Amino acid sequence: MIEKGFEIGGEYDGPTWERIVNGRRQQSQIDLFISRGPKNWQKVKSDKFLSDHWALMAEIDWNGKLEEVVREKIDWDILGVELEMAEEEEKKGDFHWYKELEGNTPYEKLKLIQQACCSTMQITEKSKRWWDEELLEQLKITWDARRGKGSNRSLDQAARIKRWKTEKDKMRTLVREKKKECWQAFGEENGEKDPWEIVKWAKDPWYLKATMGDLTDMTGASLKTDNEKKNGLIRDHFGWRNEGRKVDEEEEERERYSGLTGINQEKMEELVRKALVGTSNRSAPGSDGIRYKLIKRVLDLELGRQLIREVAENLVNRNIPKEWQHFKVVMIPKPGKDHSKTKGWRPINLINCIGKLGKKVVADRLQELGLLYRHQFGSVKGRSATEVALRVVTRAQRCMAAEGAVGWNFWDMKGGFQNVREEDVVRELEKSEEGKKWIPWIKEFFRAREFELEWDGKVRGKGKTNIGAPLGSPLSPVIFLIWMAPIITKREKALKN
């Protein structure tokens, strides 16, 4: 670890924390810690660092200012007051609130509301305390069950042990829930993606200390400046085809596929609302800062109704507004990888939720065209990994019972979404009459995309790509499966022959 730039810091200067329990003094200490660069372990408060009762809490002298990032967050209290006033007006048949909002479209009006109700939050190494009175009470119940106190005195030994195990399981479940709620609240209040998925393997869920140093790209070239890193990361993770689509290129063949989607406005609005119900409030917003939670909050107002109507109209007319395809890419370090290389960092695409909502509707429609591989289970509604495992094992057992041989062929598609080609997907869609109606929409989906690139909490510049389907879009998995279907079918026939 030391060879990779890590150092062992700190010397013992007394206990990290101490307390008195039943007249006895209890102490704990941290003997050492690992860090990048020289850091001194000083000024630690009497709070147990990384203990059972704290997620992250300590005052450490890092030889300078604490690492921090600044995030925007929605002030839900201010927004709530504003929307309550609007609700009262609309109950009386007064829609002045909506009409007086700035912006030419419902989406623009919502974006301006979001910006008006935003505040900033500074995030440092600290997090919130998750231990509360409910956990303390459950801990006492568990102790009483173990020691046979209180209502447990009348129980026999077997019943007492059973009761203790039950309460212990409740305690463990409650601890997990409290930790999860803590991290989710911390992430949501700070305007970021739910970090619970990250904190499972990272002690620094905000990557405050995992700063990006000098990099080496796939050709072995050294990248030192922000501009060099930006260009190297974009080149190695996204790429650009000179013969591919250009940014702002207009669709020339749109009229070739005449007619609309075949779904009327009212039905499309119903599909959009259904798609919104299946979204998570903790999903990260895109570059516009609008969350699903905000869309749901205004849904019953005139603004929400007009917003759903706007999304549905674009879908019916097979149009993708450019705002739907705006996104931000945040680079985070891959766990266990070499972070001095461009491929040691993972791009997280944060796409505008309005755009994702429309794409969720299209993804559901394309799944019904019958263009997917007949044995496809992943990313298909109504099918699960458990079902495919059960089917495969059952077939294998039957074959072996008949004294046959069984073999599995496992193969991985490197950079799957990046390999998808627009012309191949269009060729598959032309096999279906319903699919032909969505071809203009899909061709716009594949148009070249511009994005902001961010790492270490700062936007470092802009990039562009015209390769493959964008990661993070709910439509991309379905597009990938349509593209893969003939490849898998051809390979299946070759194996049978």
ZADRENMI-54019 format. One record per residue (C-alpha): residue number from 0; residue in three letters; chain; x, y, z. Coordinates in nm, 2 decimals. Each point is the difference from the previous one (the first is absolute). Layout:
// residues N
NUM|ala|A|X|Y|Z
...
END
This chain:
// residues 497
0|met|A|0.00|0.00|0.00
1|ile|A|0.29|0.24|0.08
2|glu|A|0.14|-0.06|-0.35
3|lys|A|-0.34|0.13|-0.14
4|gly|A|0.03|0.33|0.19
5|phe|A|-0.17|-0.09|0.32
6|glu|A|0.16|0.10|0.34
7|ile|A|-0.06|-0.11|0.35
8|gly|A|-0.08|0.31|0.20
9|gly|A|-0.04|0.10|0.36
10|glu|A|0.15|-0.08|0.33
11|tyr|A|-0.18|-0.10|0.32
12|asp|A|-0.09|0.31|0.21
13|gly|A|-0.26|-0.15|0.23
14|pro|A|-0.33|-0.17|-0.04
15|thr|A|-0.23|0.09|-0.29
16|trp|A|-0.30|-0.01|0.23
17|glu|A|-0.09|-0.10|0.35
18|arg|A|-0.31|-0.03|0.22
19|ile|A|-0.11|-0.12|0.35
20|val|A|-0.24|-0.30|0.02
21|asn|A|-0.11|-0.13|0.34
22|gly|A|0.30|0.18|0.16
23|arg|A|0.25|-0.16|-0.24
24|arg|A|0.20|0.21|-0.25
25|gln|A|-0.01|-0.14|-0.35
26|gln|A|0.25|0.12|-0.26
27|ser|A|0.07|-0.06|-0.37
28|gln|A|0.27|0.12|-0.23
29|ile|A|0.10|-0.01|-0.37
30|asp|A|0.36|-0.12|-0.02
31|leu|A|0.06|0.12|-0.36
32|phe|A|-0.17|0.09|-0.32
33|ile|A|0.09|-0.02|-0.37
34|ser|A|0.00|0.31|-0.22
35|arg|A|0.13|0.14|-0.32
36|gly|A|0.26|0.27|0.08
37|pro|A|0.12|0.11|0.34
38|lys|A|-0.28|0.07|0.25
39|asn|A|0.01|0.03|0.37
40|trp|A|-0.25|-0.16|0.25
41|gln|A|-0.08|0.28|0.23
42|lys|A|-0.29|0.18|0.18
43|val|A|-0.23|-0.31|0.00
44|lys|A|-0.32|0.07|0.18
45|ser|A|-0.13|-0.25|0.27
46|asp|A|-0.22|-0.16|-0.26
47|lys|A|0.09|-0.35|-0.11
48|phe|A|0.13|0.02|-0.36
49|leu|A|-0.17|-0.25|-0.23
50|ser|A|-0.16|-0.17|0.30
51|asp|A|-0.33|-0.19|0.03
52|his|A|-0.17|0.33|0.09
53|trp|A|0.13|0.23|-0.26
54|ala|A|0.03|-0.02|-0.38
55|leu|A|0.28|0.25|-0.03
56|met|A|0.08|0.26|0.27
57|ala|A|0.33|0.15|0.10
58|glu|A|0.20|0.32|0.00
59|ile|A|0.33|-0.07|-0.17
60|asp|A|0.28|0.24|-0.09
61|trp|A|0.07|-0.08|-0.37
62|asn|A|0.28|0.25|-0.01
63|gly|A|-0.23|0.27|-0.15
64|lys|A|-0.37|0.05|-0.07
65|leu|A|-0.23|-0.29|0.01
66|glu|A|-0.08|-0.15|-0.35
67|glu|A|-0.34|0.10|-0.10
68|val|A|-0.24|0.02|-0.30
69|val|A|-0.29|0.23|-0.05
70|arg|A|-0.33|-0.14|-0.13
71|glu|A|-0.33|0.16|-0.08
72|lys|A|-0.31|-0.13|0.17
73|ile|A|-0.37|0.08|-0.01
74|asp|A|-0.14|0.17|0.30
75|trp|A|-0.32|-0.21|0.03
76|asp|A|-0.14|0.23|0.27
77|ile|A|0.01|0.31|-0.22
78|leu|A|-0.13|-0.20|-0.29
79|gly|A|-0.28|-0.15|0.21
80|val|A|-0.13|0.34|0.10
81|glu|A|0.00|0.11|-0.36
82|leu|A|-0.19|-0.30|-0.12
83|glu|A|-0.25|0.01|0.28
84|met|A|-0.10|0.35|-0.11
85|ala|A|-0.04|-0.12|-0.36
86|glu|A|-0.21|-0.30|0.12
87|glu|A|-0.24|0.24|0.19
88|glu|A|-0.03|0.22|-0.30
89|glu|A|-0.08|-0.28|-0.24
90|lys|A|-0.26|-0.15|0.23
91|lys|A|-0.19|0.33|-0.05
92|gly|A|0.05|-0.02|-0.38
93|asp|A|0.27|0.26|-0.01
94|phe|A|0.30|-0.10|-0.22
95|his|A|0.19|0.34|0.02
96|trp|A|0.29|-0.17|0.18
97|tyr|A|0.08|-0.22|-0.30
98|lys|A|-0.06|0.27|-0.26
99|glu|A|0.22|0.25|0.18
100|leu|A|0.30|-0.25|0.02
101|glu|A|0.29|0.10|-0.22
102|gly|A|0.09|-0.22|-0.28
103|asn|A|-0.15|-0.09|-0.34
104|thr|A|-0.06|-0.37|0.06
105|pro|A|-0.11|-0.20|0.31
106|tyr|A|0.36|-0.15|0.01
107|glu|A|0.16|0.35|0.01
108|lys|A|-0.25|0.11|0.27
109|leu|A|0.09|-0.30|0.21
110|lys|A|0.37|0.06|-0.04
111|leu|A|-0.03|0.36|0.11
112|ile|A|-0.20|-0.11|0.31
113|gln|A|0.27|-0.25|0.08
114|gln|A|0.27|0.27|-0.03
115|ala|A|-0.20|0.25|0.21
116|cys|A|-0.03|-0.26|0.29
117|cys|A|0.36|-0.11|-0.01
118|ser|A|0.26|0.05|0.27
119|thr|A|0.36|-0.11|0.03
120|met|A|0.14|-0.25|0.24
121|gln|A|0.37|-0.05|0.10
122|ile|A|0.09|-0.36|0.05
123|thr|A|0.31|-0.10|0.20
124|glu|A|0.13|-0.33|0.15
125|lys|A|-0.28|0.00|0.27
126|ser|A|-0.33|-0.17|-0.04
127|lys|A|-0.31|-0.02|0.22
128|arg|A|-0.05|-0.21|0.31
129|trp|A|-0.24|-0.29|-0.06
130|trp|A|-0.02|-0.14|0.36
131|asp|A|-0.32|0.12|0.16
132|glu|A|-0.24|-0.08|0.29
133|glu|A|-0.19|-0.27|-0.19
134|leu|A|0.32|-0.20|-0.04
135|leu|A|0.09|0.06|0.36
136|glu|A|-0.34|-0.13|0.11
137|gln|A|0.04|-0.31|-0.22
138|leu|A|0.35|-0.06|0.14
139|lys|A|-0.14|0.00|0.35
140|ile|A|-0.28|-0.25|-0.10
141|thr|A|0.27|-0.22|-0.15
142|trp|A|0.21|0.01|0.31
143|asp|A|-0.30|-0.08|0.22
144|ala|A|-0.08|-0.30|-0.22
145|arg|A|0.35|-0.13|0.03
146|arg|A|0.02|0.04|0.38
147|gly|A|-0.35|-0.11|0.07
148|lys|A|-0.12|0.33|0.15
149|gly|A|-0.33|0.17|0.00
150|ser|A|-0.28|-0.19|-0.19
151|asn|A|0.25|-0.28|-0.08
152|arg|A|0.03|-0.13|0.35
153|ser|A|-0.30|-0.22|-0.03
154|leu|A|0.14|-0.17|-0.31
155|asp|A|0.18|-0.33|0.01
156|gln|A|0.35|-0.04|-0.14
157|ala|A|-0.10|-0.11|-0.35
158|ala|A|-0.26|0.28|-0.03
159|arg|A|0.25|0.26|0.13
160|ile|A|0.26|-0.09|-0.26
161|lys|A|-0.26|0.01|-0.27
162|arg|A|-0.12|0.34|0.12
163|trp|A|0.36|0.13|0.02
164|lys|A|0.08|-0.11|-0.36
165|thr|A|-0.32|0.16|-0.13
166|glu|A|0.08|0.34|0.17
167|lys|A|0.36|-0.03|-0.12
168|asp|A|-0.11|-0.04|-0.36
169|lys|A|-0.23|0.30|0.05
170|met|A|0.29|0.20|0.12
171|arg|A|0.22|-0.09|-0.29
172|thr|A|-0.28|0.09|-0.25
173|leu|A|-0.07|0.33|0.17
174|val|A|0.37|0.09|0.00
175|arg|A|0.02|-0.06|-0.38
176|glu|A|-0.31|0.20|-0.06
177|lys|A|0.13|0.29|0.21
178|lys|A|0.33|0.01|-0.17
179|lys|A|-0.17|-0.01|-0.34
180|glu|A|-0.24|0.28|0.09
181|cys|A|0.29|0.21|0.13
182|trp|A|0.20|-0.03|-0.32
183|gln|A|-0.30|0.04|-0.23
184|ala|A|-0.11|0.32|0.19
185|phe|A|0.36|0.12|-0.01
186|gly|A|0.02|-0.06|-0.38
187|glu|A|-0.34|0.15|-0.08
188|glu|A|0.05|0.32|0.21
189|asn|A|0.33|0.06|-0.18
190|gly|A|-0.14|-0.03|-0.34
191|glu|A|0.18|-0.32|-0.10
192|lys|A|-0.07|-0.36|-0.09
193|asp|A|-0.09|-0.23|0.28
194|pro|A|0.34|-0.10|0.13
195|trp|A|-0.12|-0.31|0.19
196|glu|A|0.11|-0.22|-0.30
197|ile|A|0.35|0.16|0.02
198|val|A|0.04|-0.01|0.38
199|lys|A|-0.02|-0.37|0.00
200|trp|A|0.36|-0.01|-0.13
201|ala|A|0.13|0.35|0.06
202|lys|A|0.09|0.18|0.32
203|asp|A|-0.01|0.33|-0.19
204|pro|A|-0.33|-0.01|-0.18
205|trp|A|0.04|0.36|-0.13
206|tyr|A|0.35|-0.07|-0.14
207|leu|A|0.13|0.30|0.18
208|lys|A|0.34|-0.16|0.05
209|ala|A|0.01|-0.20|-0.32
210|thr|A|0.12|0.29|-0.21
211|met|A|0.12|-0.06|-0.35
212|gly|A|0.37|0.03|-0.04
213|asp|A|0.21|-0.04|-0.32
214|leu|A|-0.14|-0.25|-0.24
215|thr|A|0.12|-0.23|-0.27
216|asp|A|-0.23|-0.07|-0.30
217|met|A|-0.04|-0.33|-0.20
218|thr|A|0.30|0.09|-0.22
219|gly|A|0.23|0.06|0.29
220|ala|A|0.01|0.37|-0.04
221|ser|A|0.02|0.21|0.32
222|leu|A|-0.28|0.24|0.09
223|lys|A|0.08|0.28|0.24
224|thr|A|-0.22|0.30|-0.06
225|asp|A|-0.38|0.01|0.04
226|asn|A|-0.04|0.05|-0.37
227|glu|A|0.23|-0.30|-0.08
228|lys|A|-0.19|-0.22|0.25
229|lys|A|-0.34|0.11|-0.14
230|asn|A|0.10|-0.08|-0.36
231|gly|A|0.16|-0.33|0.10
232|leu|A|-0.31|-0.11|0.21
233|ile|A|-0.24|0.09|-0.28
234|arg|A|0.22|-0.18|-0.26
235|asp|A|0.04|-0.32|0.20
236|his|A|-0.36|-0.02|0.14
237|phe|A|-0.21|0.15|-0.28
238|gly|A|0.17|0.06|-0.33
239|trp|A|-0.11|0.16|-0.32
240|arg|A|-0.07|-0.15|-0.35
241|asn|A|0.10|0.24|-0.28
242|glu|A|-0.25|-0.17|-0.23
243|gly|A|-0.27|0.02|0.27
244|arg|A|-0.27|0.25|0.09
245|lys|A|0.10|0.36|0.07
246|val|A|-0.12|0.23|0.29
247|asp|A|-0.31|0.19|-0.10
248|glu|A|-0.04|-0.20|-0.32
249|glu|A|-0.36|0.01|-0.13
250|glu|A|-0.18|-0.32|-0.09
251|glu|A|-0.02|-0.01|-0.38
252|glu|A|-0.21|-0.32|-0.04
253|arg|A|-0.27|0.08|0.25
254|glu|A|-0.28|0.01|-0.27
255|arg|A|0.10|-0.35|-0.12
256|tyr|A|-0.18|-0.15|0.29
257|ser|A|-0.34|0.17|-0.02
258|gly|A|-0.28|0.00|0.26
259|leu|A|0.00|0.04|0.37
260|thr|A|0.06|-0.27|0.27
261|gly|A|-0.35|-0.12|-0.02
262|ile|A|-0.07|0.09|0.36
263|asn|A|-0.24|0.30|0.07
264|gln|A|0.09|0.28|0.23
265|glu|A|-0.22|-0.12|0.29
266|lys|A|0.14|-0.35|-0.01
267|met|A|0.36|0.13|-0.01
268|glu|A|-0.06|0.23|0.30
269|glu|A|-0.12|-0.31|0.19
270|leu|A|0.32|-0.19|-0.10
271|val|A|0.21|0.29|0.12
272|arg|A|-0.17|0.02|0.34
273|lys|A|0.04|-0.38|0.03
274|ala|A|0.37|0.03|-0.07
275|leu|A|0.03|0.27|0.26
276|val|A|-0.15|-0.22|0.27
277|gly|A|0.28|-0.25|-0.05
278|thr|A|0.28|0.25|0.06
279|ser|A|0.20|0.05|0.32
280|asn|A|0.00|0.33|0.19
281|arg|A|0.37|-0.06|0.07
282|ser|A|0.10|-0.02|-0.37
283|ala|A|0.27|0.26|-0.07
284|pro|A|-0.10|0.30|-0.21
285|gly|A|0.17|0.10|-0.32
286|ser|A|0.17|0.33|-0.08
287|asp|A|-0.33|0.19|0.04
288|gly|A|-0.03|-0.11|0.37
289|ile|A|-0.36|-0.12|-0.04
290|arg|A|-0.08|-0.32|0.20
291|tyr|A|-0.29|-0.25|-0.04
292|lys|A|-0.10|0.11|0.34
293|leu|A|-0.06|0.36|-0.12
294|ile|A|-0.20|-0.12|-0.30
295|lys|A|-0.22|-0.21|0.23
296|arg|A|-0.04|0.29|0.23
297|val|A|-0.16|0.22|-0.27
298|leu|A|-0.19|-0.28|-0.17
299|asp|A|-0.34|0.10|0.14
300|leu|A|0.05|0.37|-0.10
301|glu|A|-0.06|0.16|-0.33
302|leu|A|0.38|0.01|-0.05
303|gly|A|0.02|-0.38|0.05
304|arg|A|-0.29|-0.07|-0.24
305|gln|A|0.15|0.23|-0.27
306|leu|A|0.34|-0.17|0.06
307|ile|A|-0.14|-0.35|-0.06
308|arg|A|-0.18|0.14|-0.31
309|glu|A|0.32|0.14|-0.13
310|val|A|0.19|-0.33|0.04
311|ala|A|-0.29|-0.19|-0.16
312|glu|A|-0.02|0.23|-0.30
313|asn|A|0.37|-0.04|-0.07
314|leu|A|-0.04|-0.38|0.01
315|val|A|-0.31|0.00|-0.22
316|asn|A|0.18|0.22|-0.26
317|arg|A|0.32|-0.21|0.03
318|asn|A|0.21|0.30|0.11
319|ile|A|0.28|0.01|0.25
320|pro|A|0.07|0.35|0.13
321|lys|A|0.37|0.07|0.04
322|glu|A|-0.06|0.07|0.37
323|trp|A|-0.09|-0.37|0.04
324|gln|A|0.35|-0.10|-0.11
325|his|A|0.20|0.24|0.21
326|phe|A|0.20|-0.18|0.27
327|lys|A|0.30|0.03|0.23
328|val|A|0.27|-0.26|0.04
329|val|A|0.15|-0.04|0.35
330|met|A|0.32|-0.20|0.02
331|ile|A|0.04|-0.22|0.31
332|pro|A|0.28|-0.24|0.09
333|lys|A|-0.06|-0.37|-0.06
334|pro|A|0.05|-0.20|0.31
335|gly|A|0.32|-0.22|-0.01
336|lys|A|0.12|0.16|-0.32
337|asp|A|0.31|0.20|-0.09
338|his|A|-0.11|0.36|0.03
339|ser|A|0.30|0.13|-0.18
340|lys|A|-0.15|-0.13|-0.33
341|thr|A|-0.30|0.14|-0.19
342|lys|A|-0.17|-0.34|0.01
343|gly|A|0.03|0.00|0.38
344|trp|A|-0.28|0.25|0.01
345|arg|A|-0.37|-0.06|-0.07
346|pro|A|-0.22|0.25|-0.18
347|ile|A|-0.34|0.05|0.17
348|asn|A|-0.25|0.15|-0.25
349|leu|A|-0.26|0.23|0.17
350|ile|A|-0.28|0.05|-0.26
351|asn|A|-0.28|0.25|0.04
352|cys|A|-0.30|-0.17|0.16
353|ile|A|-0.25|0.15|-0.25
354|gly|A|0.19|-0.17|-0.28
355|lys|A|0.03|-0.33|0.19
356|leu|A|-0.38|0.01|0.06
357|gly|A|-0.07|0.01|-0.38
358|lys|A|0.26|-0.27|-0.07
359|lys|A|-0.16|-0.23|0.26
360|val|A|-0.32|0.01|-0.20
361|val|A|0.18|-0.08|-0.33
362|ala|A|0.20|-0.28|0.17
363|asp|A|-0.33|-0.17|0.11
364|arg|A|-0.15|0.03|-0.35
365|leu|A|0.31|-0.14|-0.17
366|gln|A|0.00|-0.30|0.23
367|glu|A|-0.34|-0.10|-0.14
368|leu|A|0.11|-0.01|-0.37
369|gly|A|0.13|-0.36|0.02
370|leu|A|0.35|0.10|-0.12
371|leu|A|0.19|-0.13|0.31
372|tyr|A|0.17|-0.34|0.01
373|arg|A|-0.27|-0.25|0.11
374|his|A|0.20|-0.12|0.30
375|gln|A|0.10|0.35|0.12
376|phe|A|-0.07|0.06|0.37
377|gly|A|0.22|0.29|0.11
378|ser|A|-0.16|0.35|-0.03
379|val|A|-0.33|-0.15|-0.11
380|lys|A|-0.32|0.07|0.19
381|gly|A|-0.17|-0.30|0.16
382|arg|A|0.32|-0.21|-0.01
383|ser|A|0.26|-0.05|0.27
384|ala|A|0.34|-0.15|0.05
385|thr|A|-0.14|-0.25|0.24
386|glu|A|-0.23|-0.13|-0.28
387|val|A|0.27|-0.04|-0.25
388|ala|A|0.23|-0.18|0.25
389|leu|A|-0.29|-0.24|0.09
390|arg|A|-0.06|-0.08|-0.37
391|val|A|0.36|-0.06|-0.08
392|val|A|0.06|-0.22|0.30
393|thr|A|-0.32|-0.20|-0.07
394|arg|A|0.10|-0.06|-0.37
395|ala|A|0.35|-0.10|0.11
396|gln|A|-0.14|-0.25|0.26
397|arg|A|-0.23|-0.16|-0.26
398|cys|A|0.28|-0.03|-0.25
399|met|A|0.24|-0.16|0.26
400|ala|A|-0.28|-0.23|0.12
401|ala|A|-0.02|-0.13|-0.35
402|glu|A|0.38|-0.06|0.01
403|gly|A|0.06|0.30|-0.23
404|ala|A|0.27|0.26|0.02
405|val|A|-0.05|0.36|0.10
406|gly|A|0.21|0.30|-0.08
407|trp|A|-0.03|0.38|0.05
408|asn|A|0.15|0.27|-0.21
409|phe|A|0.07|0.32|0.19
410|trp|A|0.13|0.31|-0.18
411|asp|A|0.02|0.36|0.08
412|met|A|-0.06|0.30|-0.23
413|lys|A|0.27|0.25|0.07
414|gly|A|-0.14|0.35|0.01
415|gly|A|-0.34|-0.12|-0.10
416|phe|A|-0.20|0.33|-0.04
417|gln|A|0.30|0.16|-0.17
418|asn|A|-0.01|-0.26|-0.28
419|val|A|-0.37|0.06|-0.10
420|arg|A|-0.04|0.14|-0.35
421|glu|A|-0.29|0.21|-0.11
422|glu|A|-0.03|-0.16|-0.34
423|asp|A|-0.02|-0.35|0.15
424|val|A|-0.28|0.10|0.24
425|val|A|-0.19|0.17|-0.28
426|arg|A|0.03|-0.31|-0.22
427|glu|A|-0.16|-0.21|0.28
428|leu|A|-0.28|0.25|0.06
429|glu|A|-0.09|-0.01|-0.37
430|lys|A|-0.10|-0.37|0.05
431|ser|A|-0.31|0.12|0.20
432|glu|A|-0.28|0.24|-0.11
433|glu|A|-0.02|0.14|0.35
434|gly|A|0.38|0.02|0.01
435|lys|A|0.01|0.22|-0.32
436|lys|A|-0.21|0.26|0.18
437|trp|A|0.27|0.05|0.26
438|ile|A|0.30|0.01|-0.24
439|pro|A|0.00|0.39|-0.02
440|trp|A|0.01|0.01|0.38
441|ile|A|0.28|-0.25|0.02
442|lys|A|0.20|0.19|-0.26
443|glu|A|-0.02|0.31|0.21
444|phe|A|0.09|-0.21|0.30
445|phe|A|0.33|-0.09|-0.17
446|arg|A|0.09|0.36|-0.10
447|ala|A|0.33|0.13|0.13
448|arg|A|-0.01|0.10|0.37
449|glu|A|0.19|0.28|0.19
450|phe|A|0.06|-0.03|0.37
451|glu|A|0.18|0.16|0.29
452|leu|A|0.28|-0.20|0.16
453|glu|A|0.05|0.03|0.38
454|trp|A|0.24|-0.15|0.25
455|asp|A|0.11|0.10|0.36
456|gly|A|-0.32|0.21|0.02
457|lys|A|0.08|0.23|-0.28
458|val|A|-0.11|0.02|-0.37
459|arg|A|0.32|-0.02|-0.20
460|gly|A|-0.14|0.06|-0.35
461|lys|A|-0.22|-0.13|-0.27
462|gly|A|0.02|-0.31|-0.22
463|lys|A|-0.19|-0.16|-0.29
464|thr|A|-0.06|-0.35|-0.12
465|asn|A|-0.19|-0.16|-0.29
466|ile|A|0.07|-0.36|0.09
467|gly|A|-0.25|-0.25|0.13
468|ala|A|-0.29|0.04|0.24
469|pro|A|0.05|0.22|0.30
470|leu|A|0.06|-0.17|0.34
471|gly|A|-0.26|0.10|0.26
472|ser|A|-0.29|0.02|-0.25
473|pro|A|-0.30|-0.23|0.08
474|leu|A|-0.03|-0.06|-0.38
475|ser|A|0.36|-0.11|-0.06
476|pro|A|-0.03|-0.35|0.14
477|val|A|-0.30|-0.08|-0.23
478|ile|A|0.18|0.15|-0.30
479|phe|A|0.30|-0.21|0.09
480|leu|A|-0.21|-0.32|0.02
481|ile|A|-0.16|0.08|-0.34
482|trp|A|0.35|0.04|-0.15
483|met|A|0.12|-0.32|0.16
484|ala|A|-0.30|-0.22|-0.09
485|pro|A|0.12|-0.09|-0.36
486|ile|A|0.35|-0.06|0.13
487|ile|A|-0.11|-0.24|0.27
488|thr|A|-0.24|-0.18|-0.24
489|lys|A|0.28|-0.04|-0.26
490|arg|A|0.24|-0.14|0.27
491|glu|A|-0.28|-0.24|0.12
492|lys|A|-0.05|-0.14|-0.35
493|ala|A|0.38|-0.04|-0.04
494|leu|A|0.02|-0.20|0.33
495|lys|A|-0.29|-0.22|-0.10
496|asn|A|0.16|-0.08|-0.33
END
